[in-house]
């Protein structure tokens, strides 16, 4: 197990999880933050889609950035490890959150 890649993927996926949490809070509290009215009805869907695309780019970079870097450096094995580690970390975070939801229910 390559501890350097493991740490980098952990750090990046923690960043992705934190970013996802912030965006979820913005979406959950959008009416409070931005208010309601004609302007939010007109531009709201546009902003939502922009946030979706931006989020895909940011989280994609955080989750698969190390994989791409390793592939570009011709370290195919390390790139595959980085992809699996990143997906594994996200799985662990998801399971922890599902467990917390079931306990706090």
MODELLER restraints for C-alpha pairs under 7 A, 6 or more apart:
rsr = mdl.restraints
at = mdl.atoms
rsr.add(forms.Gaussian(group=physical.xy_distance, feature=features.Distance(at['CA:5:A'], at['CA:82:A']), mean=6.17, stdev=0.5))
rsr.add(forms.Gaussian(group=physical.xy_distance, feature=features.Distance(at['CA:6:A'], at['CA:85:A']), mean=6.42, stdev=0.5))
rsr.add(forms.Gaussian(group=physical.xy_distance, feature=features.Distance(at['CA:9:A'], at['CA:82:A']), mean=6.44, stdev=0.5))
rsr.add(forms.Gaussian(group=physical.xy_distance, feature=features.Distance(at['CA:9:A'], at['CA:85:A']), mean=6.37, stdev=0.5))
rsr.add(forms.Gaussian(group=physical.xy_distance, feature=features.Distance(at['CA:9:A'], at['CA:86:A']), mean=5.31, stdev=0.5))
rsr.add(forms.Gaussian(group=physical.xy_distance, feature=features.Distance(at['CA:10:A'], at['CA:86:A']), mean=6.95, stdev=0.5))
rsr.add(forms.Gaussian(group=physical.xy_distance, feature=features.Distance(at['CA:10:A'], at['CA:89:A']), mean=6.49, stdev=0.5))
rsr.add(forms.Gaussian(group=physical.xy_distance, feature=features.Distance(at['CA:12:A'], at['CA:62:A']), mean=5.12, stdev=0.5))
rsr.add(forms.Gaussian(group=physical.xy_distance, feature=features.Distance(at['CA:12:A'], at['CA:63:A']), mean=6.26, stdev=0.5))
rsr.add(forms.Gaussian(group=physical.xy_distance, feature=features.Distance(at['CA:13:A'], at['CA:62:A']), mean=6.39, stdev=0.5))
rsr.add(forms.Gaussian(group=physical.xy_distance, feature=features.Distance(at['CA:13:A'], at['CA:63:A']), mean=5.81, stdev=0.5))
rsr.add(forms.Gaussian(group=physical.xy_distance, feature=features.Distance(at['CA:13:A'], at['CA:86:A']), mean=6.42, stdev=0.5))
rsr.add(forms.Gaussian(group=physical.xy_distance, feature=features.Distance(at['CA:13:A'], at['CA:89:A']), mean=6.76, stdev=0.5))
rsr.add(forms.Gaussian(group=physical.xy_distance, feature=features.Distance(at['CA:13:A'], at['CA:90:A']), mean=6.69, stdev=0.5))
rsr.add(forms.Gaussian(group=physical.xy_distance, feature=features.Distance(at['CA:16:A'], at['CA:59:A']), mean=5.38, stdev=0.5))
rsr.add(forms.Gaussian(group=physical.xy_distance, feature=features.Distance(at['CA:16:A'], at['CA:62:A']), mean=6.04, stdev=0.5))
rsr.add(forms.Gaussian(group=physical.xy_distance, feature=features.Distance(at['CA:63:A'], at['CA:86:A']), mean=5.87, stdev=0.5))
rsr.add(forms.Gaussian(group=physical.xy_distance, feature=features.Distance(at['CA:64:A'], at['CA:83:A']), mean=6.25, stdev=0.5))
rsr.add(forms.Gaussian(group=physical.xy_distance, feature=features.Distance(at['CA:66:A'], at['CA:82:A']), mean=6.26, stdev=0.5))
rsr.add(forms.Gaussian(group=physical.xy_distance, feature=features.Distance(at['CA:67:A'], at['CA:79:A']), mean=4.25, stdev=0.5))
rsr.add(forms.Gaussian(group=physical.xy_distance, feature=features.Distance(at['CA:67:A'], at['CA:80:A']), mean=6.65, stdev=0.5))
rsr.add(forms.Gaussian(group=physical.xy_distance, feature=features.Distance(at['CA:67:A'], at['CA:82:A']), mean=5.26, stdev=0.5))
rsr.add(forms.Gaussian(group=physical.xy_distance, feature=features.Distance(at['CA:67:A'], at['CA:83:A']), mean=5.59, stdev=0.5))
rsr.add(forms.Gaussian(group=physical.xy_distance, feature=features.Distance(at['CA:68:A'], at['CA:79:A']), mean=6.74, stdev=0.5))
rsr.add(forms.Gaussian(group=physical.xy_distance, feature=features.Distance(at['CA:70:A'], at['CA:76:A']), mean=6.51, stdev=0.5))
rsr.add(forms.Gaussian(group=physical.xy_distance, feature=features.Distance(at['CA:70:A'], at['CA:78:A']), mean=6.08, stdev=0.5))
rsr.add(forms.Gaussian(group=physical.xy_distance, feature=features.Distance(at['CA:70:A'], at['CA:79:A']), mean=4.72, stdev=0.5))
rsr.add(forms.Gaussian(group=physical.xy_distance, feature=features.Distance(at['CA:71:A'], at['CA:79:A']), mean=5.46, stdev=0.5))
